[in-house]
């Protein structure tokens, strides 16, 4: 017995390396099998549409977990795994993606980004939506907060792609698709955007409808800035169409006799009722300022700047609200520029001549009513008269030779008196001015041409 024990002590340590060799052999033979099975399972389910796929192989047993987008897809995936050669058992841990009721998808735009949220039915559709969003939105940051969910209506992706086009037209807002109903709120990026969105939504697939469209148009803005230093009037913003554009540009040319008109206007729909009439009246008020700006936003006129004298500032504040169409409002912040230094009579005459060399006092045809286009010119003349407080001024009216002499004489007198009356309303003393009519007796051009007759119909200022 003692010998046997001594013998066993000699051989059993030799079993240890044998066991190790057997374990290593088992390990190196099992690992390739598991790796092969994992690859086989992965290849088998490539054609199945799944999310959060996880595969674990122990020996020949496979634990398969994934989110499927339909029961058919789930069963197909499990079957694909079960039929992989070498798989002995499949532990099915698959489940269906949650179903959404109602099925809601959203796109929300703020100043810096667009956030997509709600449900999306498949990875391919999600990828297509994200690609379209990044392309349509021109480099705007797109945040993906969409989650997979079952229950999307048919043609879901077509509708979402159409709605993404509308997101590109928004400055800010939110678009929601709830089952087959579309709701929109926010503000369009440009004028005409609201109408373009409404037109696009008429192309929704059959069965889809607009539950609410609360997209607002941006303010319809027209701006004019009078810069005496640069000698320019700059027009920017919008006008309703080319016809209105031409009318307003021509009005600006008439009213601003001493400024270059820089026209940067663009035509766009969305103008409020009475737009052209209101802008023409507001431009007339701006023409009476030495420097100033005009902003017409929807039905509100905002005018600011310096009038040439106190009477002009008062008249602008009182008269402009009455001249605008009904329903329009005015915010006039009109101050008075510091009075210029007095000058003697000779300088005053030169200043009158320079002003009338750039523009002329206009009247309604055949009438002594001063045309409103001449308000800015008359204010310049009144300001000059204020600078020579001791000088007496003859205001002379002249006509062309059309018509009889008596009619022309009377008309020239009335027109000269109308100018005097303007100065008196402006606050100048009536006794400093004398209205004289010369009819057609003192032409400065040939009455045989319309151009010559236009030059002869004039008002002159003579310092006495």
Secondary structure as GFF3:
##gff-version 3
##sequence-region A 1 464
A	DSSP	alpha_helix	2	11	.	.	.	ID=ss1
A	DSSP	alpha_helix	13	44	.	.	.	ID=ss2
A	DSSP	beta_strand	50	58	.	.	.	ID=ss3
A	DSSP	beta_strand	61	68	.	.	.	ID=ss4
A	DSSP	alpha_helix	71	82	.	.	.	ID=ss5
A	DSSP	beta_strand	89	92	.	.	.	ID=ss6
A	DSSP	beta_strand	95	96	.	.	.	ID=ss7
A	DSSP	beta_strand	104	109	.	.	.	ID=ss8
A	DSSP	beta_strand	113	120	.	.	.	ID=ss9
A	DSSP	alpha_helix	123	136	.	.	.	ID=ss10
A	DSSP	beta_strand	141	148	.	.	.	ID=ss11
A	DSSP	alpha_helix	156	167	.	.	.	ID=ss12
A	DSSP	beta_strand	170	178	.	.	.	ID=ss13
A	DSSP	beta_strand	181	188	.	.	.	ID=ss14
A	DSSP	alpha_helix	193	201	.	.	.	ID=ss15
A	DSSP	beta_strand	209	216	.	.	.	ID=ss16
A	DSSP	beta_strand	221	227	.	.	.	ID=ss17
A	DSSP	beta_strand	232	239	.	.	.	ID=ss18
A	DSSP	alpha_helix	242	255	.	.	.	ID=ss19
A	DSSP	beta_strand	260	267	.	.	.	ID=ss20
A	DSSP	alpha_helix	275	287	.	.	.	ID=ss21
A	DSSP	beta_strand	289	297	.	.	.	ID=ss22
A	DSSP	beta_strand	300	307	.	.	.	ID=ss23
A	DSSP	alpha_helix	310	323	.	.	.	ID=ss24
A	DSSP	beta_strand	329	336	.	.	.	ID=ss25
A	DSSP	alpha_helix	345	358	.	.	.	ID=ss26
A	DSSP	three_ten_helix	372	374	.	.	.	ID=ss27
A	DSSP	alpha_helix	375	387	.	.	.	ID=ss28
A	DSSP	beta_strand	393	398	.	.	.	ID=ss29
A	DSSP	alpha_helix	405	425	.	.	.	ID=ss30
A	DSSP	three_ten_helix	430	432	.	.	.	ID=ss31
A	DSSP	beta_strand	433	437	.	.	.	ID=ss32
A	DSSP	alpha_helix	450	456	.	.	.	ID=ss33
A	DSSP	beta_strand	458	463	.	.	.	ID=ss34
###
